[in-house]
Amino acid sequence: MDIVSNDNAQVEVRCLEVRFHPTGQADKYAVVGTILCRGAWAICALAADLGLRIPASISAASIAANVRYLTIMSRPRPFETLRAMDSQYWSFASITARPPQLDS
């Protein structure tokens, strides 16, 4: 019988904070979600209150679509690609991932 193993312990999960800069100014931004990266994989989690975090003149659906698009296009190295992205409207900051809080 063959022994099957996985590489779960080989690649760490890293977390990016997704920042949208509605005015294009680096110091003015709204945190709109997080992206968990592990190797070539990336999962984006948008803020539940996304519409409240951005100006009313901007569509939350449009912001969500842009984050998903950037996440998909960042493969095969999403963490490095997003961190290095040069955009006046988007930035991605490395943060310490926190485990989700479970209700007891």
Buried (B, 14 or more C-beta within 10 A) or exposed (E): EEEEEEEEEEEEEBBBBBBBBBEEEEEEBBEBBBBBBBBEEBEBEBBEEBBEBBEEEEEBEEBBEBBEEBBEEBEEBBBEBBBEEEEEBBBBBEEEBEEEEEEE
